[in-house]
Structure formats: C-alpha cells, structure tokens
Amino acid sequence: MERTIQATVGSAQLTRERAQEAVDEIFRGAGASAESLRDRLTEVFDERRPASHDDLKEIRSELRSIARRLDAIEKRLPAKRAPAKKQTGGSGAARARKPKG
C-alpha cells in the first residue's frame, strides 16, 4: 500500500508540475497578447487624436523648409518662354482671300 501511495504521489507531482507549466505558458501568451493589443491600441489612438500645438508647430516648420527648398529649385530652372500665339480662323492665306464688304 505504501508503494502505491508513493507512486501516486510521484505521478501527482509530475501532473501538478505539467499543469503549472501549462498555466504559466498560457499566462505568458496572454501577457504577450495583451501587450501587443495595448501597443496596437496606443498606435490607433495616436493616429486618430487631433493635432496638438506642438504637432502644428512642427508641421509649419517643415512646410517652411519645403518652401525654401522649392524656391531654390525654381531659381535654378531655366526661365519660362512665352507661349507662341495661336492663330484662330484658319491660315493667313485664307483670310487674305476673303472678300471684303
């Protein structure tokens, strides 16, 4: 009887350890999932929140920088030529043949 009790206690201890390992694994997985979910929610809220004063200040600064770069690029471009005037009403020869009066 004593050997039966010892065998049962030994196997119960192994079962308890395996159960504890399984529970620990579940909690680790749940913790990782919760952390991942928290990170994703933070990201979504950050994307949806209205721009703060500091955000607008940064955007204005960046726009000024872009405007300066664009001005420098435009100064390096060749001067625009005036577009050629389009003649309307046909060719000059056709207008010369048109009867007056």
VMD Tcl script that draws the C-alpha trace (Angstrom):
set ca {
  {0.00 0.00 0.00}
  {2.85 2.33 0.80}
  {4.36 1.77 -2.64}
  {1.01 2.60 -4.25}
  {0.79 5.83 -2.28}
  {4.39 6.77 -3.21}
  {3.73 6.04 -6.89}
  {0.54 8.08 -6.81}
  {2.25 11.00 -5.05}
  {5.08 10.91 -7.59}
  {2.77 10.94 -10.58}
  {0.58 13.59 -8.96}
  {3.67 15.77 -8.50}
  {4.56 15.38 -12.20}
  {0.98 16.15 -13.20}
  {0.99 19.23 -10.96}
  {4.29 20.44 -12.49}
  {2.97 19.93 -16.02}
  {-0.24 21.74 -15.15}
  {1.74 24.61 -13.65}
  {3.93 24.80 -16.77}
  {0.82 24.86 -18.95}
  {-0.76 27.61 -16.86}
  {2.49 29.62 -16.91}
  {2.64 29.26 -20.70}
  {-0.95 30.42 -21.07}
  {-0.27 33.47 -18.90}
  {2.91 34.29 -20.84}
  {0.96 34.05 -24.09}
  {-1.88 36.12 -22.68}
  {0.60 38.68 -21.38}
  {2.26 38.94 -24.80}
  {-1.14 39.22 -26.47}
  {-2.23 41.90 -24.02}
  {1.00 43.83 -24.61}
  {0.57 43.54 -28.38}
  {-3.05 44.68 -28.11}
  {-2.05 47.60 -25.87}
  {0.65 48.67 -28.35}
  {-1.79 48.48 -31.27}
  {-4.47 50.44 -29.40}
  {-1.94 53.12 -28.48}
  {-0.91 53.34 -32.13}
  {-4.53 53.64 -33.30}
  {-5.34 56.34 -30.72}
  {-2.20 58.27 -31.67}
  {-3.24 58.15 -35.33}
  {-6.76 59.38 -34.55}
  {-6.05 62.06 -31.96}
  {-6.26 65.70 -33.04}
  {-3.03 67.51 -33.77}
  {-1.55 69.23 -30.75}
  {0.02 72.69 -30.69}
  {3.46 71.08 -30.86}
  {2.38 68.93 -33.83}
  {1.18 72.02 -35.71}
  {4.37 73.89 -34.85}
  {6.44 71.03 -36.27}
  {4.30 70.87 -39.43}
  {4.65 74.62 -40.01}
  {8.41 74.38 -39.60}
  {8.57 71.53 -42.08}
  {6.41 73.43 -44.58}
  {8.72 76.46 -44.34}
  {11.69 74.19 -45.00}
  {9.96 72.65 -48.02}
  {9.04 76.11 -49.34}
  {12.69 77.23 -49.09}
  {13.84 74.14 -50.96}
  {11.20 74.66 -53.64}
  {12.24 78.31 -54.07}
  {15.86 77.23 -54.53}
  {14.84 74.62 -57.12}
  {12.70 77.13 -59.02}
  {15.59 79.63 -59.13}
  {17.79 77.01 -60.80}
  {15.21 76.24 -63.51}
  {15.57 77.97 -66.88}
  {13.34 80.98 -67.41}
  {9.94 80.18 -68.94}
  {9.44 81.21 -72.54}
  {6.26 82.98 -73.53}
  {3.91 80.56 -75.32}
  {3.58 81.08 -79.07}
  {0.38 82.88 -80.08}
  {-2.19 80.64 -81.71}
  {-3.80 81.87 -84.88}
  {-7.53 81.49 -84.98}
  {-9.78 81.43 -88.01}
  {-7.57 79.46 -90.38}
  {-4.34 80.33 -92.18}
  {-3.26 83.81 -93.16}
  {-3.68 82.96 -96.84}
  {-7.33 82.00 -96.32}
  {-8.01 85.30 -94.57}
  {-6.31 87.24 -97.39}
  {-8.64 85.71 -99.98}
  {-11.76 86.53 -98.03}
  {-13.83 89.19 -99.86}
  {-14.30 92.47 -98.08}
  {-17.54 94.17 -97.63}
}
mol new
graphics top color blue
foreach p $ca { graphics top sphere $p radius 0.5 }
foreach p [lrange $ca 0 end-1] q [lrange $ca 1 end] { graphics top cylinder $p $q radius 0.2 }
display resetview
